[in-house]
Amino acid sequence: MYAGTKADTIFHLSNGKTIVLCGWKNPNSNPITFSEFILSVCGQDTIIDFWGAVLTCRLKVNADTLFVEQIEKFPTGENFQRQETVWTREKIYFIGQKISRKVFVNKQIKKYNQDKIKLVLKEYETTPLGLDDNKMEIANKLFIATLSGDKTAKQYFKEFKNKFGVLDGAFAEEYKDLAAMLGLWEKN
């Protein structure tokens, strides 16, 4: 129902369990990433979960555990260039015959220094009204500045949804995703 029935990749755990992935391998990704896929334990008729088309994940086995790393592109590079970064790491493992799952937020994400934070705050304060892709880049930068511990950036991030115009469509979805990620960051 979610991703077809032919296993694309098979993961063998050291405890003898096998987990299969049915879904889409992203072409030209190195290391290999997947989107829109399900994981299932071999020999069982239920799925572990479904990861949607907007997610990009790397999977790897370490002994008796499968790790699913969600990859995001954050503006943390030189001149705020976007860089692939592990956002969350989920451990999937067995306790007896039962699947266990734990999700951890990557707290080692590259943070902004004070100079970069000042640039982001100034950009937010001086950018004219109106909503476009460039404004959404500001939202992403405010998100990273907030993760970097800046309280003003956090306030600006919260105000962002109303500052430049009504968020709708893809812009609303992107902001909602960033806000959910911030909630997860604060919870963990």
PyRosetta script that sets phi, psi and omega in degrees:
from pyrosetta import init, pose_from_sequence

init()
pose = pose_from_sequence("MYAGTKADTIFHLSNGKTIVLCGWKNPNSNPITFSEFILSVCGQDTIIDFWGAVLTCRLKVNADTLFVEQIEKFPTGENFQRQETVWTREKIYFIGQKISRKVFVNKQIKKYNQDKIKLVLKEYETTPLGLDDNKMEIANKLFIATLSGDKTAKQYFKEFKNKFGVLDGAFAEEYKDLAAMLGLWEKN")
pose.set_psi(1, -36.0)
pose.set_omega(1, -177.0)
pose.set_phi(2, -94.9)
pose.set_psi(2, -37.6)
pose.set_omega(2, -169.1)
pose.set_phi(3, -152.4)
pose.set_psi(3, 24.1)
pose.set_omega(3, -179.1)
pose.set_phi(4, 83.7)
pose.set_psi(4, 174.5)
pose.set_omega(4, -173.4)
pose.set_phi(5, -115.1)
pose.set_psi(5, -4.3)
pose.set_omega(5, 179.8)
pose.set_phi(6, -89.4)
pose.set_psi(6, 125.2)
pose.set_omega(6, 179.8)
pose.set_phi(7, -67.9)
pose.set_psi(7, 126.9)
pose.set_omega(7, 177.1)
pose.set_phi(8, -84.3)
pose.set_psi(8, -41.5)
pose.set_omega(8, -176.2)
pose.set_phi(9, -140.1)
pose.set_psi(9, 144.0)
pose.set_omega(9, 179.8)
pose.set_phi(10, -120.5)
pose.set_psi(10, 131.7)
pose.set_omega(10, 179.8)
pose.set_phi(11, -113.5)
pose.set_psi(11, 120.0)
pose.set_omega(11, 179.8)
pose.set_phi(12, -100.1)
pose.set_psi(12, 121.2)
pose.set_omega(12, 178.8)
pose.set_phi(13, -92.6)
pose.set_psi(13, 156.5)
pose.set_omega(13, -176.2)
pose.set_phi(14, -66.8)
pose.set_psi(14, -17.2)
pose.set_omega(14, 179.0)
pose.set_phi(15, -87.6)
pose.set_psi(15, 8.6)
pose.set_omega(15, 178.2)
pose.set_phi(16, 90.9)
pose.set_psi(16, -8.0)
pose.set_omega(16, 178.2)
pose.set_phi(17, -77.5)
pose.set_psi(17, 151.1)
pose.set_omega(17, 178.2)
pose.set_phi(18, -127.8)
pose.set_psi(18, 131.4)
pose.set_omega(18, 176.7)
pose.set_phi(19, -116.6)
pose.set_psi(19, 131.9)
pose.set_omega(19, -179.9)
pose.set_phi(20, -109.6)
pose.set_psi(20, 148.7)
pose.set_omega(20, 176.5)
pose.set_phi(21, -113.8)
pose.set_psi(21, 126.1)
pose.set_omega(21, 172.1)
pose.set_phi(22, -115.9)
pose.set_psi(22, 124.7)
pose.set_omega(22, -179.2)
pose.set_phi(23, 159.3)
pose.set_psi(23, -145.2)
pose.set_omega(23, -169.1)
pose.set_phi(24, -117.1)
pose.set_psi(24, 122.4)
pose.set_omega(24, 172.4)
pose.set_phi(25, -86.4)
pose.set_psi(25, 127.7)
pose.set_omega(25, -179.0)
pose.set_phi(26, -72.6)
pose.set_psi(26, 121.4)
pose.set_omega(26, -177.5)
pose.set_phi(27, -63.9)
pose.set_psi(27, 145.3)
pose.set_omega(27, 176.8)
pose.set_phi(28, 64.8)
pose.set_psi(28, 14.1)
pose.set_omega(28, 176.9)
pose.set_phi(29, -85.0)
pose.set_psi(29, 138.3)
pose.set_omega(29, 179.6)
pose.set_phi(30, -147.3)
pose.set_psi(30, 107.3)
pose.set_omega(30, 4.6)
pose.set_phi(31, -69.4)
pose.set_psi(31, 165.5)
pose.set_omega(31, -174.9)
pose.set_phi(32, -62.6)
pose.set_psi(32, 134.6)
pose.set_omega(32, 174.6)
pose.set_phi(33, -123.8)
pose.set_psi(33, 161.2)
pose.set_omega(33, -178.7)
pose.set_phi(34, -129.8)
pose.set_psi(34, 150.8)
pose.set_omega(34, 172.7)
pose.set_phi(35, -140.6)
pose.set_psi(35, 154.8)
pose.set_omega(35, 177.9)
pose.set_phi(36, 48.7)
pose.set_psi(36, 73.4)
pose.set_omega(36, -177.0)
pose.set_phi(37, -143.8)
pose.set_psi(37, 162.6)
pose.set_omega(37, 172.0)
pose.set_phi(38, -120.4)
pose.set_psi(38, 155.5)
pose.set_omega(38, 170.8)
pose.set_phi(39, -118.2)
pose.set_psi(39, 141.8)
pose.set_omega(39, 179.3)
pose.set_phi(40, -145.0)
pose.set_psi(40, 148.4)
pose.set_omega(40, 175.4)
pose.set_phi(41, -80.7)
pose.set_psi(41, 129.7)
pose.set_omega(41, -179.5)
pose.set_phi(42, -57.6)
pose.set_psi(42, 131.3)
pose.set_omega(42, 179.2)
pose.set_phi(43, 90.5)
pose.set_psi(43, -2.9)
pose.set_omega(43, 177.3)
pose.set_phi(44, -111.3)
pose.set_psi(44, 152.5)
pose.set_omega(44, -176.4)
pose.set_phi(45, -99.9)
pose.set_psi(45, 12.7)
pose.set_omega(45, 176.3)
pose.set_phi(46, -118.4)
pose.set_psi(46, 155.5)
pose.set_omega(46, 178.9)
pose.set_phi(47, -94.5)
pose.set_psi(47, 155.8)
pose.set_omega(47, 174.2)
pose.set_phi(48, -74.3)
pose.set_psi(48, -48.2)
pose.set_omega(48, 178.7)
pose.set_phi(49, -175.6)
pose.set_psi(49, 174.0)
pose.set_omega(49, 177.2)
pose.set_phi(50, -121.5)
pose.set_psi(50, 133.0)
pose.set_omega(50, 175.5)
pose.set_phi(51, -111.2)
pose.set_psi(51, 124.7)
pose.set_omega(51, -170.4)
pose.set_phi(52, -76.7)
pose.set_psi(52, 175.1)
pose.set_omega(52, -174.8)
pose.set_phi(53, -66.0)
pose.set_psi(53, -26.7)
pose.set_omega(53, -177.7)
pose.set_phi(54, -83.0)
pose.set_psi(54, -5.9)
pose.set_omega(54, 178.8)
pose.set_phi(55, -94.8)
pose.set_psi(55, 146.7)
pose.set_omega(55, 172.9)
pose.set_phi(56, -121.8)
pose.set_psi(56, 125.4)
pose.set_omega(56, -174.6)
pose.set_phi(57, -133.5)
pose.set_psi(57, 146.3)
pose.set_omega(57, 169.3)
pose.set_phi(58, -109.6)
pose.set_psi(58, 141.1)
pose.set_omega(58, 179.6)
pose.set_phi(59, -124.3)
pose.set_psi(59, 141.3)
pose.set_omega(59, 176.3)
pose.set_phi(60, -154.4)
pose.set_psi(60, 153.1)
pose.set_omega(60, -179.3)
pose.set_phi(61, -102.9)
pose.set_psi(61, 137.3)
pose.set_omega(61, 169.5)
pose.set_phi(62, -132.2)
pose.set_psi(62, 104.5)
pose.set_omega(62, -178.9)
pose.set_phi(63, 57.7)
pose.set_psi(63, -113.7)
pose.set_omega(63, -175.4)
pose.set_phi(64, -99.6)
pose.set_psi(64, 20.8)
pose.set_omega(64, -175.9)
pose.set_phi(65, -130.4)
pose.set_psi(65, 136.6)
pose.set_omega(65, 171.4)
pose.set_phi(66, -100.6)
pose.set_psi(66, 129.2)
pose.set_omega(66, 177.5)
pose.set_phi(67, -105.7)
pose.set_psi(67, 130.7)
pose.set_omega(67, 174.6)
pose.set_phi(68, -113.6)
pose.set_psi(68, 112.0)
pose.set_omega(68, -180.0)
pose.set_phi(69, -102.0)
pose.set_psi(69, 121.4)
pose.set_omega(69, 175.7)
pose.set_phi(70, -85.5)
pose.set_psi(70, 125.6)
pose.set_omega(70, -176.6)
pose.set_phi(71, -102.3)
pose.set_psi(71, 132.9)
pose.set_omega(71, 174.7)
pose.set_phi(72, -125.3)
pose.set_psi(72, 155.4)
pose.set_omega(72, 174.8)
pose.set_phi(73, -106.0)
pose.set_psi(73, 106.8)
pose.set_omega(73, -178.0)
pose.set_phi(74, -105.3)
pose.set_psi(74, 150.9)
pose.set_omega(74, 179.2)
pose.set_phi(75, -79.9)
pose.set_psi(75, 67.1)
pose.set_omega(75, -175.8)
pose.set_phi(76, -113.6)
pose.set_psi(76, 1.8)
pose.set_omega(76, -178.7)
pose.set_phi(77, -86.5)
pose.set_psi(77, -173.7)
pose.set_omega(77, 176.2)
pose.set_phi(78, -57.9)
pose.set_psi(78, 133.9)
pose.set_omega(78, -177.8)
pose.set_phi(79, 55.1)
pose.set_psi(79, 33.6)
pose.set_omega(79, 177.3)
pose.set_phi(80, 63.6)
pose.set_psi(80, 25.0)
pose.set_omega(80, 175.2)
pose.set_phi(81, -63.8)
pose.set_psi(81, 146.6)
pose.set_omega(81, 179.3)
pose.set_phi(82, -76.9)
pose.set_psi(82, 136.9)
pose.set_omega(82, 178.8)
pose.set_phi(83, -128.4)
pose.set_psi(83, 139.3)
pose.set_omega(83, 175.0)
pose.set_phi(84, -65.8)
pose.set_psi(84, 130.2)
pose.set_omega(84, -176.5)
pose.set_phi(85, -139.3)
pose.set_psi(85, 140.0)
pose.set_omega(85, 173.1)
pose.set_phi(86, -72.1)
pose.set_psi(86, 119.8)
pose.set_omega(86, 179.0)
pose.set_phi(87, -89.3)
pose.set_psi(87, -53.1)
pose.set_omega(87, 176.3)
pose.set_phi(88, -130.0)
pose.set_psi(88, 156.1)
pose.set_omega(88, 175.7)
pose.set_phi(89, -128.5)
pose.set_psi(89, 119.7)
pose.set_omega(89, 178.9)
pose.set_phi(90, -106.8)
pose.set_psi(90, 131.3)
pose.set_omega(90, 175.7)
pose.set_phi(91, -96.9)
pose.set_psi(91, 127.6)
pose.set_omega(91, 174.2)
pose.set_phi(92, -119.8)
pose.set_psi(92, 120.1)
pose.set_omega(92, -175.4)
pose.set_phi(93, -150.5)
pose.set_psi(93, 174.6)
pose.set_omega(93, -177.2)
pose.set_phi(94, -112.3)
pose.set_psi(94, 139.3)
pose.set_omega(94, 165.4)
pose.set_phi(95, -116.4)
pose.set_psi(95, 105.3)
pose.set_omega(95, -170.2)
pose.set_phi(96, 66.1)
pose.set_psi(96, -123.1)
pose.set_omega(96, 178.6)
pose.set_phi(97, -98.6)
pose.set_psi(97, -1.7)
pose.set_omega(97, -173.8)
pose.set_phi(98, -97.7)
pose.set_psi(98, 135.4)
pose.set_omega(98, 176.9)
pose.set_phi(99, -72.1)
pose.set_psi(99, 136.5)
pose.set_omega(99, 171.7)
pose.set_phi(100, -122.3)
pose.set_psi(100, 146.6)
pose.set_omega(100, -178.7)
pose.set_phi(101, -137.7)
pose.set_psi(101, 137.5)
pose.set_omega(101, 174.8)
pose.set_phi(102, -139.0)
pose.set_psi(102, 133.7)
pose.set_omega(102, 179.1)
pose.set_phi(103, -110.1)
pose.set_psi(103, 133.7)
pose.set_omega(103, 178.0)
pose.set_phi(104, -123.3)
pose.set_psi(104, 134.1)
pose.set_omega(104, 173.7)
pose.set_phi(105, -81.1)
pose.set_psi(105, 137.5)
pose.set_omega(105, 177.7)
pose.set_phi(106, -73.9)
pose.set_psi(106, 103.2)
pose.set_omega(106, -179.6)
pose.set_phi(107, -81.6)
pose.set_psi(107, -0.8)
pose.set_omega(107, -179.8)
pose.set_phi(108, -94.4)
pose.set_psi(108, 13.5)
pose.set_omega(108, 178.5)
pose.set_phi(109, -57.1)
pose.set_psi(109, 139.6)
pose.set_omega(109, -179.7)
pose.set_phi(110, -61.0)
pose.set_psi(110, 126.4)
pose.set_omega(110, -178.2)
pose.set_phi(111, -98.3)
pose.set_psi(111, 165.1)
pose.set_omega(111, 174.7)
pose.set_phi(112, -88.2)
pose.set_psi(112, 145.5)
pose.set_omega(112, 170.7)
pose.set_phi(113, -84.0)
pose.set_psi(113, 176.2)
pose.set_omega(113, -176.6)
pose.set_phi(114, -60.9)
pose.set_psi(114, -36.0)
pose.set_omega(114, 179.0)
pose.set_phi(115, -63.8)
pose.set_psi(115, -44.2)
pose.set_omega(115, 179.2)
pose.set_phi(116, -66.6)
pose.set_psi(116, -40.0)
pose.set_omega(116, 178.4)
pose.set_phi(117, -60.3)
pose.set_psi(117, -44.1)
pose.set_omega(117, 178.9)
pose.set_phi(118, -60.1)
pose.set_psi(118, -40.5)
pose.set_omega(118, 177.8)
pose.set_phi(119, -62.2)
pose.set_psi(119, -42.6)
pose.set_omega(119, -179.6)
pose.set_phi(120, -65.4)
pose.set_psi(120, -45.4)
pose.set_omega(120, -180.0)
pose.set_phi(121, -61.8)
pose.set_psi(121, -42.6)
pose.set_omega(121, 179.7)
pose.set_phi(122, -64.6)
pose.set_psi(122, -42.0)
pose.set_omega(122, 179.1)
pose.set_phi(123, -60.2)
pose.set_psi(123, -43.1)
pose.set_omega(123, 178.4)
pose.set_phi(124, -62.6)
pose.set_psi(124, -43.7)
pose.set_omega(124, -175.9)
pose.set_phi(125, -69.7)
pose.set_psi(125, -29.4)
pose.set_omega(125, -172.5)
pose.set_phi(126, -106.3)
pose.set_psi(126, -3.9)
pose.set_omega(126, -178.2)
pose.set_phi(127, -77.8)
pose.set_psi(127, 132.1)
pose.set_omega(127, 179.9)
pose.set_phi(128, -67.0)
pose.set_psi(128, 160.4)
pose.set_omega(128, -179.9)
pose.set_phi(129, -65.0)
pose.set_psi(129, 166.4)
pose.set_omega(129, -177.1)
pose.set_phi(130, 110.3)
pose.set_psi(130, 141.6)
pose.set_omega(130, -173.8)
pose.set_phi(131, -107.5)
pose.set_psi(131, 131.0)
pose.set_omega(131, 176.1)
pose.set_phi(132, -158.0)
pose.set_psi(132, -177.9)
pose.set_omega(132, -178.0)
pose.set_phi(133, -58.4)
pose.set_psi(133, -36.3)
pose.set_omega(133, -179.4)
pose.set_phi(134, -63.4)
pose.set_psi(134, -35.0)
pose.set_omega(134, 178.4)
pose.set_phi(135, -67.7)
pose.set_psi(135, -36.2)
pose.set_omega(135, 178.6)
pose.set_phi(136, -67.8)
pose.set_psi(136, -28.4)
pose.set_omega(136, 173.5)
pose.set_phi(137, -63.9)
pose.set_psi(137, -37.7)
pose.set_omega(137, 176.9)
pose.set_phi(138, -62.5)
pose.set_psi(138, -42.6)
pose.set_omega(138, 178.2)
pose.set_phi(139, -58.2)
pose.set_psi(139, -43.0)
pose.set_omega(139, 179.2)
pose.set_phi(140, -64.5)
pose.set_psi(140, -40.3)
pose.set_omega(140, 178.1)
pose.set_phi(141, -67.1)
pose.set_psi(141, -40.0)
pose.set_omega(141, 176.5)
pose.set_phi(142, -62.4)
pose.set_psi(142, -37.3)
pose.set_omega(142, 177.4)
pose.set_phi(143, -59.1)
pose.set_psi(143, -49.3)
pose.set_omega(143, -179.4)
pose.set_phi(144, -67.6)
pose.set_psi(144, -39.0)
pose.set_omega(144, 177.1)
pose.set_phi(145, -62.0)
pose.set_psi(145, -35.5)
pose.set_omega(145, 176.5)
pose.set_phi(146, -66.7)
pose.set_psi(146, -44.0)
pose.set_omega(146, 176.8)
pose.set_phi(147, -62.5)
pose.set_psi(147, -26.1)
pose.set_omega(147, 179.5)
pose.set_phi(148, -78.1)
pose.set_psi(148, -3.3)
pose.set_omega(148, 173.2)
pose.set_phi(149, 100.0)
pose.set_psi(149, 9.4)
pose.set_omega(149, -177.2)
pose.set_phi(150, -87.6)
pose.set_psi(150, 121.2)
pose.set_omega(150, -177.6)
pose.set_phi(151, -70.4)
pose.set_psi(151, -36.0)
pose.set_omega(151, 178.4)
pose.set_phi(152, -65.6)
pose.set_psi(152, -41.6)
pose.set_omega(152, 178.1)
pose.set_phi(153, -61.0)
pose.set_psi(153, -38.9)
pose.set_omega(153, 178.8)
pose.set_phi(154, -63.9)
pose.set_psi(154, -43.4)
pose.set_omega(154, 178.5)
pose.set_phi(155, -63.3)
pose.set_psi(155, -44.4)
pose.set_omega(155, 178.9)
pose.set_phi(156, -63.0)
pose.set_psi(156, -39.1)
pose.set_omega(156, 178.7)
pose.set_phi(157, -60.7)
pose.set_psi(157, -43.9)
pose.set_omega(157, 179.1)
pose.set_phi(158, -64.3)
pose.set_psi(158, -37.6)
pose.set_omega(158, -179.2)
pose.set_phi(159, -76.0)
pose.set_psi(159, -19.6)
pose.set_omega(159, -173.3)
pose.set_phi(160, -52.7)
pose.set_psi(160, -41.1)
pose.set_omega(160, -173.8)
pose.set_phi(161, -60.7)
pose.set_psi(161, -17.6)
pose.set_omega(161, 179.5)
pose.set_phi(162, -115.8)
pose.set_psi(162, -12.2)
pose.set_omega(162, -171.5)
pose.set_phi(163, -70.4)
pose.set_psi(163, -46.3)
pose.set_omega(163, -169.6)
pose.set_phi(164, -97.8)
pose.set_psi(164, -5.2)
pose.set_omega(164, -177.0)
pose.set_phi(165, 136.4)
pose.set_psi(165, 175.3)
pose.set_omega(165, -177.4)
pose.set_phi(166, -72.0)
pose.set_psi(166, 125.0)
pose.set_omega(166, 176.3)
pose.set_phi(167, -77.8)
pose.set_psi(167, 126.8)
pose.set_omega(167, 174.1)
pose.set_phi(168, -144.7)
pose.set_psi(168, 168.7)
pose.set_omega(168, 177.8)
pose.set_phi(169, 57.6)
pose.set_psi(169, -134.0)
pose.set_omega(169, -176.4)
pose.set_phi(170, -62.9)
pose.set_psi(170, -34.9)
pose.set_omega(170, 179.2)
pose.set_phi(171, -65.2)
pose.set_psi(171, -43.0)
pose.set_omega(171, 178.5)
pose.set_phi(172, -63.6)
pose.set_psi(172, -40.9)
pose.set_omega(172, 179.9)
pose.set_phi(173, -64.6)
pose.set_psi(173, -44.0)
pose.set_omega(173, 180.0)
pose.set_phi(174, -63.2)
pose.set_psi(174, -43.9)
pose.set_omega(174, 179.4)
pose.set_phi(175, -64.8)
pose.set_psi(175, -42.5)
pose.set_omega(175, 178.9)
pose.set_phi(176, -59.6)
pose.set_psi(176, -42.1)
pose.set_omega(176, 178.5)
pose.set_phi(177, -63.5)
pose.set_psi(177, -43.8)
pose.set_omega(177, 178.6)
pose.set_phi(178, -63.1)
pose.set_psi(178, -42.2)
pose.set_omega(178, 179.4)
pose.set_phi(179, -63.5)
pose.set_psi(179, -40.6)
pose.set_omega(179, 177.4)
pose.set_phi(180, -65.2)
pose.set_psi(180, -38.8)
pose.set_omega(180, 178.2)
pose.set_phi(181, -65.2)
pose.set_psi(181, -39.9)
pose.set_omega(181, 177.6)
pose.set_phi(182, -62.9)
pose.set_psi(182, -41.4)
pose.set_omega(182, 176.3)
pose.set_phi(183, -59.8)
pose.set_psi(183, -43.6)
pose.set_omega(183, 178.1)
pose.set_phi(184, -64.0)
pose.set_psi(184, -40.8)
pose.set_omega(184, 178.4)
pose.set_phi(185, -59.4)
pose.set_psi(185, -46.3)
pose.set_omega(185, -177.0)
pose.set_phi(186, -70.6)
pose.set_psi(186, -32.8)
pose.set_omega(186, 180.0)
pose.set_phi(187, -70.7)
pose.set_psi(187, -36.5)
pose.set_omega(187, -178.4)
pose.set_phi(188, -87.5)
pose.dump_pdb("model.pdb")
